[in-house]
Every structure is written in C-alpha cells, then in structure tokens.
Amino acid sequence: MKLAAKITFVSVIAMSAVLAASNFYAAQITFASIKKNHQQYADNMTEKLKGAIVDAWKKGGVTALNEKLAAQVSQPIARWVWFEETVTATTRPQASGDFSPVITKKQTASFISTDRDGTRNLYTYHAVDLGEPRVGGLEFTTTLEEYDRETVKDFYEFLIAVGLMAGVSILVVWIAGVRMIARPLTKLNEATQRIGDGDFSRRVKLGGNDELSQLADSINEMSQHLEDQKQAIEDETSNKINMMMQLRHSDRLKTVGRMAASIAHEIGTPLSVVSGRAALIANGKLTEDKVRQNAETIQCEIERISAMIRQVLDFARQAPTEKSAVDLNEVLIQAIGLLTPLAEKQQVELKVSLADQPAMSFVDATQVNQVLTNIIMNGVQSMPGGGTLDLGLTRRAGVSKSSKPDDYWEISVRDQGCGIPPENLESIFEPFFTTKDVGKGTGLGLSIAFGIVQELGGSIEVESEVGKGTRFQILLPAIGG
C-alpha cells in the first residue's frame, strides 16, 4: 500500500505541475497579446494624431494639446506627458519605469501600475517630437481588471481541476495499486522472507505476464535452484560427517590396537592371582574362612579385569555425538587409566594435576577422551628413552587465539620429548602430516583431535622447543560458576 500511495502522490504532483505550467503559459500569452495590441494601438494613434498634436501645441500649448486629445472618441484616451521629473504632477507619467528607450530611441514602452484600490493598469508611452528641448509623448492607459479577473477565474478552475484530478487519480491508482501492485508485492515480499529464513519449498503464484509476474517466475526458479543446492549440501555434509565418524572410529581402533599388548600384560597379573587362589580352593585343604577370603580376592581381581576391558570397549565403541554437561576431571582420569599401561611399558610416568573444583563443560566425553588419548600417546611416543608427561586442568579467563568463549578450561599436556621443529608447527594439524617413519603413523591423530575440539567450540594451541619437549593446550568452553 505504501508504494501505491507514493505512485498516487507522484502522479498528482506531476499532473498538477503540468496543469500549472499550462495555465501560467496561457496567462503569459494572453498578457503578451494584450500588451502587443495596446502598443500597436498607441503606435497607430500617435502616427494618426501626430500632425494635430504639433499644431495644437503651437497654438495653445499643453492646454490646447490636451483638449485636442480629449476630443478623440477612440479608446483608450491618450494623455500628454513629459518624461522629465521637473514637470508638474499633472503632466508626469502615471507609471514608474525606465523611459530612456522612449526618450532616446523613440520606442514604444509599456509599464504596469497598481492604483490605490488595487486595480492594475497598463500604460503605454510613445514619444512625439514637438521641436522642444523637453521630450514628451502620449500616455495610453487601459485597465487590466478584466485580465486579472479572468486570471483569478482560471486559477480557481485550476484548483478545482487539480482537486478532481487528484480524487480520481487517488481512487484509480489506489484500486489499481492494491490489485496490481500491493498484493503481488506482498506475496513477493513474503516469498523473499521465506527464502531468507531458509524455506525454499513454497512458490509464488501470480497471474498475468507483467514485470511482477516475471519477477515471481524468477524467484520461483531461484527457490528451486536453492532447494536443489541445499539438498546437495545436506547430502554432501551428511557424507562428510559419516566419513569423519568412520575416520575417528578407525583412529580409536588403531589406538586400541596399540594398547592391546600393554593391557594384556596388565591383565596377566590379576589372572595369575585368580589362578593361584582358585588352585588353593580346589585343593580342599582350606578352612571355610580362607575359602571365602580367596573367593573375595578372585572376585576383586575379576572386577579389575572387567573394568579395564570395559574401558577399552567403551573407547572403541562407535556412537553418535552426544553433548552433555561433563566434568573434565573425570574424563582426564579415564584417559589416564586407559593409557597408563602403555606409558609404563615405554617407561613414561604420567603425572596429573586436576582442577580443585568440578570442571564442567558442555561436550561429548568420548570425543574429548579421544583427543586426550591421541595427544598423550604422541607425547609418550616422543620419549623413547622414558621420562615424565605432565597433565594439568585449570580454568582461565579471557579469549584465546581462536576460542570465542570468555571462560574456558585448559587441559595442558607437556612432554619431555624431542620437540617439534619450528617449520613443522604450522602443519602438525594437517591431515596425513607426520614425521614418523612409514608404517608407524598415519598423520591423522592430531588432525582428528583438532577437528573434534573445533566442533566442541574450543581450540588447540601448541608450544614446542626442539630437544626440550612440547606442550599442548586444549581449550574447551566452561559452563557454570
């Protein structure tokens, strides 16, 4: 409706301007015609009376001259005037103006003057040579009252015409605007809003073959194209997510394989205990209390073995991402429990410093566990001669290099390994980048860890010095106080 109102307003203004210009031009033409006719009359009368005027001047001066002019029956009546300011008021021109063209060039000049009652008069002057030093001439007067009356009448007629035109235009443009512009534009606007909101399924239906209908067809084609593109992107994204999940699962299975030997060794001790206590019970020489004690010991060792196997199976299990409020202290403890056997086999001691409060973060615990496992294993493998790997969990405020939250938890993993050369620091998170020998690394572990942390809204930072070790900082958004 706003566009229809604007069209109506512009149309009325444009037509009013045309009518006003037309009336003004007609008034100017009418006045020019009146002035021209009056000057022609003055020229003709002056030429006709010139001889009689000179004779009357010679015989009786101005008095005889005016009597001669008064005797003329033609209208408008002429009056003798002097063009010098020193003359009396009775012989001075009624109009004010520049009379130099009349005096020097003997041209006809016209001026408009308004009486005290508001009546406008047209005065035309024509010089007459009397052979005197003073220059005088005839003043012809005609009233413009009729012209002014017609002009006012035309002006009122103009206002009435503009009013009628405006009313009709408003009615026509309003009806046409609502039906032909406002309603189609409303539909087009709704369609663009739906497209902006991501809904590409609905189509705009407009009849006709005008520009708005063509625009609707273009919007429909664009919607169809966007819908196809959206579906293609969703399919591609789904494939990428599935591929990423498979890749991460394969990485976990690879880690499980690395831990298998260490876990088998770790399980060997409790199995020996179970076997020995079971043999004692089988001999039948123990008292009832001793049998019960040995049975309890067997049960305890079996639960220990079950817990270790359950941890490995949980880590290896493929499951969809499920974010929840997680205490990162518990995740860190679980990761250390899984990797301690492997670290001890490499003569690496895992030292951990947990947060002094619940380290709550809205993440997927399994994914965080995978990130920690990859980074801890890299640290363990970087110390073939053994050493210490320090892990810490602290809360820090501020904004990291690539992390948006104002508060986040920092999981620090520091090893005493060989370190990473400066030229490799920017590439360590790239897929398939590795400095290990062929067959000993795929170059996917850190890349997968980097992708997981980014999806969780955090970031990974790394500092390293060749020969002294490497420190990874895993930053995850903090929740709660």
N, C-alpha and C positions, 0 to 999 in steps of 0.2 A: 504493500500500500504506500510506502514511503516513496518508491520510485514513481508510482502513478501520480502522487501529489507533486513531485518535482517536475514531471513532464507537463502536468497541468499548469503549474506556475510558470514554467519557461514558455509554454505556448501562449499563455495570456500576455505575458510581458512582451514577447516578440510581436504578436499581433497588435498590441496596444502601441508599441513603438512605431510599427508601420503606419497605423492609422494617424498617430500624432504627427509623424513626418509628412504624411499626405495632406492633412489639414493645414499644417504650417506652410507647406509649399503652396497650397491653393490660396491661402491668405496672402502670401507674398506676391503671388502672380496677380491677384486681384488688386492689391495696393499699387503694384508697379503699373498696372493698366490705368488705374485712376490717376496716378502721377503723370504718366505719359500723356493721357488725354488732356489733363489740366495744362501741361506745358505747351501742348500743341495749340490749345485754345488761346493761351497767353501769347504765343508767337503770332498767331493769325490776327488776333485783336490788336496787338501792338503795331503790326505792319499796316493794318487797316486804318488805325486811328493816328498813326504817326504824323501825317500832314496836318490833321486837325489839331493835334496837341501842340505842335510848334506854333501854329497860327494863334491859338488861344493864349499861349504863353506870351507871345509878343504883344498881344492886345491887352491882356489884363492880368498877367502873372499867374500865380498859383490859384487864385480865386476863380479866374475865368477858366483855367485849365480844369479844375475840379467840377465846375458847372458843366463844362463840355462832357466830361466823363459821366456825370450823373444823368445826363440826358440820354445816354445809351440804354436801350431796352434789353440788351443781351445780358445774360447771367453767366458766370458771376460778374458783379460790377467791379470795375477797376478803380484804384485809388492811386493818386500821385504821391510818391515818397521820395525823400532824399536819403542817399546812402552814407551821409556824414553824420557823426554823432553830435555835432554842434547845433543841429537844427532843432526846432521845437518838437514836442511830443506829437503834435497833430500831423506832422509830415514825416515822422520817423516810422520805419517798418515795424509791423506788429510782431514779426518773428525775430528770433535771435539766431545769428549764424554768420558764416564767413561769406561776405558779399564781394570778396576780391574777384572771383571769376566773372561776376556781373559787371563790376566796375572796369576792370582792365581788359577783359576779353569779350565783353558784351554778350555773355552767355546767359541762358535762362537757368535760374536756380530755384529749387523748391525746398521749403522747410516746414516742419510741423510744430505747432504751438498749442498749448492747452490753456483754455480760459479758466477763470476762477470757478465756474460751475462744473468744471471737469470735461467740457466739450472740447474735442480736438479739432483743429482746423489745419487745412493745407494752404500754405502761402507760396505763390509762385511770383518771381520777380523777373522783369525784363527791362533792361536799361534803354533810355531814349535820349539821344543827343540833342540838347536844346541850344548848343553853342555857348554854353555857360561853363565857367570853371568847375562849378559843382556838378556832380554826377547824380542824376535822378532817374527814376523809371516808374513803371506801373507795377502795382501790387494787386494780384488777383487772388481772391480768397474763396475757398469752398470748404464746407464743413465735412468732416469725416464721421459724423454722427451715424449715418446710415451704414457706413462701412463697419464701424465699431459695433453697431447693433447686430449686424449680420455675423460678425466675427464671434461675438458672445453667444449668439444663437447656435453657430456651428460648434462652438466649444461644448455647449450643453448637449447638443446632439451627439458629439464625440463621446462625452461621458456616458450617455445612455447606451450608445452603441457598444462601448467597451464593457459596460455592465452586463448587457445582454449577451455579448460575445463571451465574456468570462463565465457567465452562468451556464450557457450552452456548452462551452468548452469543458468546464469542470464536470458537467453531467456526462458528456460523451467520453471524455478521457478517463473519468473515474470508472464508468461502466466498462469501457474497453480495457482500461488498465487492470481492473480486477480480474476480468475474464481472460484477457490475452497476455497479461504480463505478470500481475501479482501472484495468481495461483500457480502458473508454471514455474515462476522463480521460487516460490515457496517449496514446491516439490524438488526443484534442483538444489536448493539450499539444504533441505533435509537429506537429499542423497549425498551431497558433499560431506555433511556432518557424519553420516553413517560410514562413509569411506574413511574419514579422518579417525573414527573410532575403531576401524579395522573390520567393519562389516561390508563385505563385497558381494553378498548374495542377492540383495534386492536390486530391482531395476526400475528406472524412471519411465513412466508411460505418458507421453504427450502426443496428442493428435496434431494433424497438420504437417506442413512441410516448411515452416519458417525457421529463422535462425535459432530460436529457443528449442524447437524440436530437433534440429541438427545437433545442438549442444547436448541435449538429452541423449541422443544416439551415441555421441562421442563419450559421454560419461558412462553409458552402459558398456561400451566397448572397453573403456579403461577399467571399469569394475571387473569385467570378465577376465581381462588380462591380469589384473592384480590378484584376483581369486586364483587363477592358474599359477601365478608366481608364488602366492602364499602357500598353496598346496605343495608345489615343488620344493619350497624352502622347508616346509614342515617334514616332508618325506626325507629330504637330504639331512635335516637336523636329526631326525629320528635314527637314520642310518649311522650318522656320525656318533650319536650318543651310544647306540648299540655297539658300534665298533670300539668306542672308548671304554665301555664297560667290559667288553671282551678282553681288550688290551690290558686293562687294570687287573682283571681276574687272572690273566695269564702271568702278569707280573707277580701277583700274590702266590700263584702256584710255583713259580720259579723260586721265590723266597722260601716257600715251604720245603722245596727240594733241597735248598742249601741248609735248612735247619734240620733235615731229617737225620743226618748222621749224628749230629750233636744230641738230638732228642733221644735217638736210640741208645746212645751212650748214657744219657741221663736216666733213662728208664731202666738200664741194666742194674743199677744199684738197688732200687726198690724191688726189682724182680728177684734178685739174689736173696734179699731179706725174706720175701714171700716164700721162696723155695725152701730156705733153711728152716723157717718156722713151721712150714707145712710138714717137713720131714720129721721134725720133733713131735708134732702132734700125731703123725702116722705111727710112730714107734709105740705109742700107747703106754709109755712109761711116765708121763707127766701127770701131775695132780690136776684136779679139776680147775683150781685157780690158775695154774700155769697154762693149761689149755686155753682158758678164757683170755689170759693176757696175750698169748701168742696169736690167738684169733683176732683180737683187737689190733695188734700190730699189723697183721696181714691186711685187715680192713683199711687201716690208715694208709698203708703203702699203696694199696689198690686205688684208693680215692686220689692219692697224689698222682699216680699214673694217669687216672681218668681225667683229672683236671688239666694235666699237661696236654693230653691228646685232644681234649675238648677245646682248649685254647687254639691249638693249631687248626683244628677243623673249622672253628668259628672264623679264624683269619682267612682260611682258604675258601670258605663258602661264598658263592656269588649271590648277592642280594641287591635289590634296588636301593637307591639313595634315600635315606630316611633321616631328615634332620630333626634334632630334638635338643633340649637343654642338657648338656653333658658337662660333667666335672672333668676337666682335662687332667687333674691329678690321677684319677682312676685310669684314664686312657694311657697316661705315661707309665704307670705301674704295670699295666697289662703288656705294653710293648716291651718293657724291660724283662718281664717274666718270660716272654717268648724268646728273646734274643740272648739272655744270659748264658745258656749252654753254648751257643755259637761263639760268644765273646770269650768265654773261659777256654774254649778249645784253641782260640787264637792268642791266649794269654793276655787278654784285654779285660781290664776291670771297669765295670760300669758304675759310675757314681752319680747319684741323683739328688737334687735339692728341690723338693716340692714346694708349692705355694702354702703359705700359712693360713689360707682360707680356701673355701670351695672356689675353684677356677671355672666358673660357669661360662659356657659358650654355646651358641645355637649352631651345631654342626652335626655331621654324621660320624659317629665314633669309629666305625670300621674304616672309613676313609682316612681319618686322622691317624689311626693306627698304622695304616699302610704307608702314609707319608713318613711317620716316625721310623718305621721299620726300614724303609729304603735309605733314609739318611743315616741312621745308626749303623746299618750294615756297611754303607760306604765308608763310614768312619772306622769301623773295625777292620775292614779290608785295607785301609790306608796305613795300618800299623802292623805289618807282617812280623815284626820283632816284639810285639806286645806293647803295652802301655796303658794309659788311663783315658777313658772317654767320659767327660763330664756333661751331665744333663741338668738343666735348670728351668724352672717355671716361675715367672714373675709377671706382675701387672705393671704396665706402663701407660702413661697418658700422653696424648699428642697425636700427631699424624705422621705415619711412616712415609717412606718414599713412594709407595704405591697403594697404601691402605687408606680407605676413606674414614672408618670409624675414629672417633676421638679417643676411645679407650679400647685397648686390646690386650690379650695375653701373649706373652713372648715365651716360646719354648726354645731354649738355647741348647745346641748340640756342638760341643767343642772336642776335637780330637787332637792327638799329638803326632799325626801322620806326616807324610811327605809334603803336604800342601799342594796348592793348585797354582800353576804359572799364571802371571797376570794376563797373558794373551788368551788364556782359556776361560777366564772368569765369566766373560760375557756370553760364552757358548755352552756352559755346562747344563743349562736347562733346555737346550735344543734337542729335539728328538734324534736318537741314534748317534749323538755325540758321545764319544768315550775315548779315554786314553789307555784303557786296558788292552791286553793282548787279545787277539782274535779267539773267540770261543769262551772268553772269560767275562764278557759284558756286552749287553745289547745297546746301551746308551739310552734306555727308555725310563729307568728308575727315577732319576731326578726330573725328567720331563713330565712324567705322570704325577709326581709329587707336586710340581709347580702348578699343573692344571687343576689338581684337586683343591689346593689351597686357594687359588683364584676363584673357583666356583663357590667356595665357602665364604668368600668376602674378605679374604686375608691376603698375605703376601709372604714371600720368602726372600730374605736377604742373606748374603754370604760375604765373609771376610776370610782371606787366606794369605799365608806367607810361606813361601817355599822353604822347606826344611823345619818349619816350626808347627805347622798344623793349620786346620781350617775350623771356622766357626759358622754354623748355620743358625739363622734366627727365623723361626716360624711364627708369624704374627696372625692371630685369629681374633675376630671381634669379641669383645667382652660384653656380657649381659649382667644385669643385676648390680647391686652395690659393691 
